[in-house]
Amino acid sequence: MGTGKVEKVAAIVIALLVTVLSFLQVADWHSVGIYSHCHLSARLAYPFFHANLFHALLNAWCLLSMVFIYKVSLLRMLFAYTVAVTMPVDTLGEFLPLDSPTVGLSGVVYALFGTISFEVARKRYFQCWMLFYIAVGFIFPNTNAWLHLYCYLCGFIAALLNKPINRKT
């Protein structure tokens, strides 16, 4: 396959998977959601389950948009997934009410948003919109804005640490 085709196919497969899984009736969200003291299986599975079809389609669209517009490698997608599933809900749960389970691909998406921070053409504009989206998450109920903030900051820091240094000689 050519450049970026594997990543695009992977993103399409993930988007289809989360869309199909959104039709499943989950009896107990604690079995597939991330929360303080959740099981490892729930931690690894929560990005693929969604509360409803609209939630799944929105996250799938964001993932596909980034993969098709930017050069998002499989390694970068794996990094974003790792960031999302390692969110320290046990530590933050001591300070924040994180007992209700969270599901959705948005943690992965926000980590990817962070990783493209220095690749976008209008950097200040992009950062202002990201700040707006994260702030709105704190306003809407049933939105885990702390997860979004954590994942975005991890992606942003990774992008900052991997940003090429321009030397003036």
Buried (B, 14 or more C-beta within 10 A) or exposed (E): EEEBEEBBEBBBEBBEBBBEBBEEEBEEBBBBBBBBEBEEEBBEBBBBBBBEEEBBBBBBEBBBEBBEEBEBBEEBBEBBBEBBBEBEBEEBBEEEEBEEBBBBBBBBBBBBBBBBBBBBEEEEEBEEEBEEBBEEBEEEEEBBBBBBBBBBBBBBBBBEEEEEEEEEE
